[in-house]
């Protein structure tokens, strides 16, 4: 109201002053003069009300310049003064232009977010204080798999690269090794942004998973080293027997028959060794990728026990089964069948002649906030000295090298079990005392285990 009175005074002040002057000079009578003053005041108040109302409408509309309909001046019962109406039309056109530009910017931002979200490599956007402002689906999958973003940013190699990128304003790279929960090799590209992004981001980190490529490199080197070492003995035996058969034993049927039998054994040993090496290499290539699906451990154990029954009967051993329902998830049923098969073969090779091997499945303990299931294989063999247990899952590690080779072991079975269990985010436990057999337990996450 104060603004209206002030505006009315400004509008009607000069006419009122003229009327009062005419009345004082006697050029205008008192009665008509007072009526003229009253009419002048009322007219000034009416005009001031319209004027202030127009200005209020413009001010309110300007405060919401991004009106959804693009019309800056909202409808109102107060008529617009001609000059104000012209201004309102111009501002309305400006508002529509701003609204169109805003819509275009919004579409571009959504397209940018969609592109970033669809990138196959993890991407992080950081503030100057290194707080994560944005991440794409690949980054959330990586960090949600147990790699904490704060721990990632504290990695010495990445922290050093971030410091240099911020100080020098130039892109940097870093190679990262994340040992838990499963070993990963990452290459990080750090890109400082100047000017900053729309959300205030000043640093973009692009992560590339190099785990598979590095595993292939190691696999090639390990395969050459391991194969050359482990194949040397059977290959030398084959070469020696072939030379003997082509020389002194050429006309000796009994010796030829005996040598051919040994050669067949050595050839089979080489085949098993190569198969296990290739199988282990394939498992290592996918170890960083969690499996999908479910696996019924009781059904798997029953099938593998039936398949290995002739092997146990050959040594006069009995296989005891205690198979309670147990479903692992996420799980690769084929790989878990290989775990059960390797543990049973290990038990029959190192168990006591005429003894017993026990295979169990059932619920496991709760670990890391998850319910689990377990597979247990135990034998009544000579046991394993305590100092050997930590190294049993190493490639080609044998407690008794001669015995292992005599019974057909390649030294890779438990290494394969360890890598499969790691891929399933499980745990392998080995317990044994000399003279009291050995017990192998595999814990795996259960279906719906939270």
C-alpha positions as CSV (number, residue, x, y, z in Angstrom):
1,X,0.0,0.0,0.0
2,X,2.9,2.3,0.8
3,X,4.2,1.9,-2.7
4,X,0.8,2.7,-4.2
5,X,0.5,5.9,-2.1
6,X,4.0,6.9,-3.1
7,X,3.3,6.3,-6.8
8,X,0.0,8.2,-6.5
9,X,1.8,11.1,-5.0
10,X,4.3,11.1,-7.8
11,X,1.5,10.9,-10.5
12,X,-0.9,13.4,-8.9
13,X,1.5,15.7,-7.2
14,X,2.0,18.2,-10.0
15,X,-1.7,18.5,-10.9
16,X,-2.6,18.9,-7.3
17,X,0.0,21.6,-6.8
18,X,-1.4,23.5,-9.8
19,X,-5.0,23.3,-8.5
20,X,-3.9,24.5,-5.1
21,X,-2.1,27.5,-6.7
22,X,-5.1,28.4,-8.7
23,X,-7.3,28.3,-5.6
24,X,-4.9,30.6,-3.7
25,X,-4.8,33.1,-6.6
26,X,-8.6,33.1,-6.7
27,X,-8.7,31.8,-10.3
28,X,-10.6,28.7,-9.1
29,X,-13.3,28.6,-6.5
30,X,-12.9,26.7,-3.3
31,X,-15.7,24.2,-4.0
32,X,-14.8,23.4,-7.6
33,X,-11.1,23.3,-6.5
34,X,-11.7,20.8,-3.8
35,X,-13.7,18.6,-6.1
36,X,-10.9,18.8,-8.7
37,X,-8.3,17.9,-6.0
38,X,-10.5,14.9,-5.0
39,X,-10.8,13.8,-8.6
40,X,-7.1,14.3,-9.2
41,X,-6.2,12.2,-6.1
42,X,-8.6,9.4,-6.9
43,X,-7.3,9.3,-10.5
44,X,-3.7,9.2,-9.3
45,X,-4.5,6.4,-6.9
46,X,-6.2,4.3,-9.6
47,X,-3.4,4.9,-12.1
48,X,-0.8,4.2,-9.4
49,X,-2.6,0.9,-8.5
50,X,-2.5,-0.2,-12.2
51,X,1.2,0.9,-12.6
52,X,2.4,-0.8,-9.4
53,X,0.3,-3.9,-10.3
54,X,2.0,-4.1,-13.7
55,X,5.4,-3.7,-12.2
56,X,4.7,-6.4,-9.5
57,X,3.6,-8.8,-12.3
58,X,6.7,-8.2,-14.2
59,X,8.9,-8.6,-11.2
60,X,7.2,-11.8,-10.1
61,X,7.5,-13.1,-13.6
62,X,11.2,-12.3,-13.9
63,X,11.8,-14.2,-10.7
64,X,10.5,-17.3,-12.5
65,X,12.1,-16.6,-15.8
66,X,12.2,-20.2,-16.7
67,X,8.4,-20.5,-16.8
68,X,7.3,-23.9,-18.2
69,X,5.0,-22.4,-20.9
70,X,7.6,-19.8,-22.0
71,X,5.2,-16.9,-21.2
72,X,6.9,-14.6,-18.8
73,X,4.0,-12.4,-17.7
74,X,1.2,-14.5,-16.1
75,X,-2.4,-13.6,-16.8
76,X,-4.0,-11.2,-14.4
77,X,-7.2,-9.1,-14.2
78,X,-5.1,-5.9,-14.0
79,X,-4.9,-4.3,-17.5
80,X,-1.4,-3.5,-18.8
81,X,-0.3,0.0,-19.6
82,X,0.7,0.3,-23.3
83,X,4.4,0.9,-22.5
84,X,4.4,-2.0,-20.0
85,X,2.6,-4.3,-22.4
86,X,5.4,-3.7,-25.0
87,X,8.0,-4.5,-22.4
88,X,6.1,-7.6,-21.3
89,X,5.9,-8.9,-24.9
90,X,9.6,-8.4,-25.4
91,X,10.4,-10.2,-22.1
92,X,8.0,-13.0,-23.0
93,X,9.8,-13.6,-26.3
94,X,13.1,-13.7,-24.4
95,X,11.6,-16.1,-21.9
96,X,10.5,-18.5,-24.7
97,X,14.0,-18.3,-26.2
98,X,15.5,-19.1,-22.8
99,X,13.1,-22.0,-22.3
100,X,14.0,-23.4,-25.7
101,X,17.7,-23.1,-25.0
102,X,17.1,-24.7,-21.5
103,X,15.3,-27.6,-23.1
104,X,18.1,-28.1,-25.6
105,X,20.7,-28.0,-22.8
106,X,18.6,-30.5,-20.8
107,X,18.5,-32.9,-23.8
108,X,22.3,-32.5,-24.3
109,X,22.9,-33.2,-20.6
110,X,20.7,-36.3,-20.7
111,X,22.5,-37.5,-23.9
112,X,25.9,-36.9,-22.1
113,X,24.7,-38.9,-19.1
114,X,23.4,-41.7,-21.3
115,X,26.8,-41.9,-23.2
116,X,28.8,-41.9,-19.9
117,X,26.5,-44.5,-18.4
118,X,26.8,-46.8,-21.4
119,X,30.6,-46.7,-21.5
120,X,32.0,-50.2,-20.9
121,X,34.9,-48.9,-18.8
122,X,34.5,-47.5,-15.3
123,X,34.4,-43.7,-15.1
124,X,34.5,-41.4,-12.1
125,X,34.1,-37.6,-12.0
126,X,35.7,-36.0,-9.0
127,X,35.4,-32.5,-7.4
128,X,38.6,-30.5,-6.7
129,X,38.5,-32.0,-3.2
130,X,38.5,-35.5,-4.8
131,X,34.9,-36.3,-3.8
132,X,33.0,-38.5,-6.3
133,X,30.4,-36.4,-8.0
134,X,29.4,-38.9,-10.7
135,X,30.1,-42.6,-11.7
136,X,28.8,-44.7,-14.5
137,X,27.3,-48.2,-14.3
138,X,30.7,-50.0,-14.9
139,X,32.2,-48.0,-12.1
140,X,29.4,-48.8,-9.7
141,X,29.7,-52.5,-10.7
142,X,33.4,-52.5,-9.9
143,X,33.1,-50.5,-6.7
144,X,30.1,-52.5,-5.7
145,X,32.1,-55.8,-6.0
146,X,34.0,-55.0,-2.9
147,X,36.4,-52.3,-4.1
148,X,35.7,-49.3,-1.9
149,X,36.1,-46.0,-3.8
150,X,37.9,-44.3,-0.9
151,X,40.4,-47.1,-0.8
152,X,40.8,-46.9,-4.5
153,X,41.5,-43.2,-4.4
154,X,44.1,-43.8,-1.6
155,X,46.0,-46.3,-3.7
156,X,49.6,-44.9,-3.8
157,X,50.0,-45.0,-7.6
158,X,46.6,-43.4,-8.2
159,X,47.1,-40.8,-5.4
160,X,50.4,-39.8,-6.9
161,X,49.0,-39.5,-10.4
162,X,46.1,-37.4,-9.1
163,X,48.6,-35.0,-7.3
164,X,50.6,-34.6,-10.5
165,X,47.6,-34.1,-12.7
166,X,46.1,-31.4,-10.4
167,X,49.5,-29.7,-10.0
168,X,50.5,-29.7,-13.7
169,X,47.1,-29.6,-15.3
170,X,48.0,-32.4,-17.7
171,X,46.6,-36.0,-18.0
172,X,48.4,-38.7,-16.2
173,X,48.3,-42.6,-16.1
174,X,48.7,-45.1,-13.4
175,X,48.8,-48.9,-13.2
176,X,46.8,-50.3,-10.2
177,X,46.9,-53.7,-8.6
178,X,43.8,-54.4,-6.3
179,X,44.4,-57.6,-4.4
180,X,41.0,-58.0,-2.7
181,X,38.3,-59.3,-2.8
182,X,39.8,-60.8,-6.0
183,X,43.0,-59.7,-7.7
184,X,42.5,-57.2,-10.5
185,X,44.9,-55.2,-12.7
186,X,43.6,-51.8,-13.7
187,X,45.0,-49.0,-15.8
188,X,43.8,-45.5,-14.8
189,X,43.8,-42.4,-16.9
190,X,43.5,-39.1,-14.9
191,X,42.2,-36.2,-17.0
192,X,42.0,-32.7,-15.3
193,X,39.1,-30.6,-16.7
194,X,39.6,-26.9,-17.3
195,X,37.1,-25.3,-17.4
196,X,35.2,-27.6,-15.0
197,X,32.2,-29.7,-16.0
198,X,28.7,-28.5,-15.4
199,X,28.4,-30.4,-12.1
200,X,31.7,-28.9,-10.8
201,X,33.8,-31.9,-11.7
202,X,37.5,-31.0,-12.2
203,X,39.0,-34.5,-12.6
204,X,37.8,-37.4,-14.7
205,X,39.2,-40.9,-14.0
206,X,38.8,-43.6,-16.6
207,X,39.6,-47.1,-15.5
208,X,40.4,-50.0,-17.8
209,X,40.3,-53.6,-16.6
210,X,43.6,-55.2,-17.7
211,X,43.1,-58.3,-15.6
212,X,42.4,-60.6,-18.5
213,X,45.3,-59.3,-20.6
214,X,47.8,-59.6,-17.8
215,X,46.4,-63.1,-17.0
216,X,47.0,-64.1,-20.6
217,X,50.6,-62.8,-20.4
218,X,51.2,-64.7,-17.2
219,X,49.5,-67.8,-18.6
220,X,51.8,-67.9,-21.6
221,X,54.9,-67.5,-19.5
222,X,53.7,-70.0,-16.8
223,X,52.6,-72.6,-19.4
224,X,56.0,-72.6,-21.1
225,X,57.8,-72.8,-17.8
226,X,55.6,-75.4,-16.2
227,X,55.1,-77.5,-19.3
228,X,58.8,-77.6,-20.1
229,X,59.6,-78.6,-16.6
230,X,56.9,-81.2,-16.0
231,X,56.9,-82.7,-19.4
232,X,60.6,-83.2,-19.5
233,X,60.6,-86.5,-17.5
234,X,57.9,-88.4,-19.3
235,X,59.2,-87.1,-22.6
236,X,62.7,-88.3,-21.8
237,X,61.3,-91.7,-20.8
238,X,59.4,-92.0,-24.1
239,X,62.5,-91.1,-26.2
240,X,64.6,-93.6,-24.2
241,X,62.1,-96.4,-24.7
242,X,61.7,-95.6,-28.4
243,X,65.5,-95.8,-28.9
244,X,65.5,-99.1,-26.9
245,X,62.7,-100.6,-29.1
246,X,64.5,-99.5,-32.2
247,X,67.8,-101.0,-31.0
248,X,68.5,-103.8,-28.4
249,X,64.8,-104.7,-27.8
250,X,63.9,-104.7,-31.5
251,X,63.5,-108.5,-31.5
252,X,62.4,-109.0,-27.9
253,X,58.6,-109.4,-27.8
254,X,58.5,-109.5,-23.9
255,X,60.6,-106.4,-23.5
256,X,58.6,-104.6,-26.3
257,X,55.3,-105.4,-24.6
258,X,56.6,-104.1,-21.3
259,X,58.1,-101.0,-22.7
260,X,54.9,-100.2,-24.7
261,X,52.9,-100.4,-21.5
262,X,55.3,-97.9,-19.8
263,X,55.1,-95.7,-22.8
264,X,51.3,-95.7,-22.7
265,X,51.4,-94.7,-19.0
266,X,53.8,-91.8,-19.7
267,X,51.8,-90.6,-22.6
268,X,48.6,-90.6,-20.5
269,X,50.5,-88.7,-17.8
270,X,51.5,-86.1,-20.4
271,X,47.9,-85.8,-21.6
272,X,46.5,-85.3,-18.1
273,X,49.2,-82.7,-17.4
274,X,48.4,-80.7,-20.5
275,X,44.6,-81.0,-19.9
276,X,45.1,-79.7,-16.3
277,X,47.4,-76.9,-17.4
278,X,44.9,-75.7,-20.1
279,X,42.0,-76.1,-17.7
280,X,43.8,-74.1,-15.0
281,X,44.7,-71.3,-17.5
282,X,41.0,-71.0,-18.6
283,X,39.9,-70.7,-15.0
284,X,42.5,-68.0,-14.3
285,X,41.3,-66.0,-17.3
286,X,37.8,-65.7,-15.8
287,X,38.7,-65.7,-12.1
288,X,38.0,-61.9,-11.8
289,X,34.4,-62.3,-13.3
290,X,31.8,-63.6,-10.8
291,X,29.7,-66.5,-12.0
292,X,26.0,-66.5,-12.7
293,X,23.3,-69.0,-12.0
294,X,22.8,-71.6,-9.3
295,X,24.3,-75.0,-8.5
296,X,22.7,-77.8,-6.5
297,X,25.7,-79.1,-4.6
298,X,24.0,-82.3,-3.4
299,X,23.1,-83.3,-7.0
300,X,26.5,-82.5,-8.3
301,X,28.2,-84.5,-5.5
302,X,25.9,-87.5,-6.1
303,X,26.8,-87.5,-9.9
304,X,30.5,-87.1,-9.3
305,X,30.5,-89.9,-6.7
306,X,28.8,-92.2,-9.1
307,X,31.2,-91.4,-11.9
308,X,34.3,-92.1,-9.7
309,X,32.9,-95.3,-8.1
310,X,35.1,-97.6,-10.2
311,X,38.2,-95.7,-9.1
312,X,37.4,-96.3,-5.5
313,X,36.5,-99.9,-6.0
314,X,39.9,-100.4,-7.7
315,X,41.6,-99.6,-4.4
316,X,39.1,-101.4,-2.2
317,X,37.9,-98.1,-0.7
318,X,34.3,-97.2,0.2
319,X,32.7,-93.9,-0.4
320,X,30.4,-92.6,2.3
321,X,27.8,-90.0,1.3
322,X,26.0,-87.5,3.6
323,X,24.3,-85.2,1.1
324,X,22.0,-82.6,2.6
325,X,20.3,-79.9,0.4
326,X,22.7,-77.1,-0.5
327,X,22.3,-74.6,-3.3
328,X,25.1,-72.2,-4.1
329,X,24.5,-68.9,-5.9
330,X,25.9,-67.2,-7.9
331,X,27.6,-70.3,-9.1
332,X,28.9,-72.1,-12.2
333,X,27.7,-75.7,-11.8
334,X,30.3,-77.1,-14.2
335,X,33.2,-75.6,-12.3
336,X,31.8,-76.7,-9.0
337,X,31.5,-80.2,-10.4
338,X,35.2,-80.0,-11.2
339,X,35.9,-78.9,-7.6
340,X,34.1,-82.0,-6.2
341,X,35.8,-84.3,-8.8
342,X,39.3,-83.0,-8.0
343,X,38.8,-83.3,-4.2
344,X,37.5,-86.9,-4.6
345,X,40.3,-87.9,-6.9
346,X,42.8,-86.3,-4.4
347,X,41.2,-88.3,-1.6
348,X,41.4,-91.6,-3.5
349,X,45.0,-91.1,-4.5
350,X,46.2,-90.2,-1.0
351,X,43.8,-92.2,1.1
352,X,44.5,-95.6,2.7
353,X,44.0,-98.8,0.7
354,X,40.7,-100.3,1.8
355,X,39.9,-97.2,3.8
356,X,36.9,-94.8,3.5
357,X,36.3,-91.4,2.0
358,X,33.4,-89.2,3.2
359,X,31.6,-86.7,1.0
360,X,29.2,-84.2,2.6
361,X,27.1,-81.3,1.5
362,X,24.9,-79.0,3.6
363,X,24.6,-75.6,5.1
364,X,27.7,-73.7,6.0
365,X,28.5,-71.0,8.5
366,X,27.6,-67.3,8.0
367,X,30.5,-65.3,6.7
368,X,30.9,-61.6,5.8
369,X,27.1,-61.1,6.4
370,X,26.1,-63.9,4.0
371,X,24.7,-67.4,4.6
372,X,26.7,-70.2,2.9
373,X,26.7,-73.8,1.9
374,X,29.6,-76.2,2.2
375,X,31.2,-79.3,0.5
376,X,33.4,-81.5,2.7
377,X,35.7,-84.3,1.6
378,X,37.7,-86.3,4.2
379,X,39.9,-89.4,4.1
380,X,41.6,-91.7,6.6
381,X,45.0,-91.7,4.9
382,X,48.4,-90.9,6.3
383,X,47.6,-87.2,6.7
384,X,49.6,-84.1,5.7
385,X,52.4,-82.6,7.8
386,X,51.4,-79.2,9.2
387,X,54.3,-77.4,7.4
388,X,53.0,-78.5,4.0
389,X,49.4,-77.4,4.3
390,X,49.8,-73.7,3.4
391,X,51.5,-74.7,0.1
392,X,49.2,-77.4,-1.1
393,X,47.3,-75.2,-3.5
394,X,50.5,-74.1,-5.3
395,X,51.0,-75.4,-8.8
396,X,52.9,-78.7,-8.9
397,X,53.5,-78.7,-5.2
398,X,53.6,-82.2,-3.9
399,X,54.1,-83.5,-0.3
400,X,55.4,-86.9,-1.7
401,X,56.5,-86.4,-5.3
402,X,57.2,-90.0,-6.0
403,X,53.9,-91.3,-4.6
404,X,51.9,-88.5,-6.3
405,X,53.3,-89.4,-9.7
406,X,52.9,-93.1,-9.1
407,X,49.2,-92.7,-8.5
408,X,48.7,-90.4,-11.5
409,X,48.6,-86.9,-9.9
410,X,49.6,-83.9,-11.9
411,X,50.1,-81.5,-8.9
412,X,47.5,-79.1,-10.3
413,X,44.2,-80.5,-8.8
414,X,44.2,-78.3,-5.6
415,X,45.4,-75.3,-7.5
416,X,42.4,-75.6,-9.8
417,X,40.1,-76.0,-6.8
418,X,41.6,-72.8,-5.2
419,X,41.1,-70.7,-8.3
420,X,37.5,-71.9,-8.8
421,X,36.7,-71.2,-5.2
422,X,38.2,-67.7,-5.5
423,X,36.0,-67.0,-8.5
424,X,32.9,-68.0,-6.5
425,X,34.0,-65.7,-3.7
426,X,34.2,-68.7,-1.4
427,X,36.8,-70.2,0.9
428,X,38.9,-73.4,0.9
429,X,40.0,-74.8,4.3
430,X,42.4,-77.7,4.7
431,X,42.9,-79.5,8.0
432,X,45.1,-82.5,8.7
433,X,47.4,-84.2,11.2
434,X,49.9,-86.9,10.4
435,X,48.3,-90.3,10.8
436,X,44.7,-88.9,11.0
437,X,43.8,-88.3,7.4
438,X,42.9,-85.0,5.7
439,X,39.7,-82.9,5.6
440,X,39.0,-80.4,2.8
441,X,36.1,-77.9,3.2
442,X,34.8,-75.6,0.5
443,X,32.5,-72.7,1.7
444,X,30.4,-71.0,-1.0
445,X,27.7,-68.2,-0.8
446,X,24.2,-69.6,-0.6
447,X,21.3,-68.7,-2.8
448,X,19.4,-65.8,-1.2
449,X,22.2,-65.7,1.4
450,X,21.7,-62.1,2.7
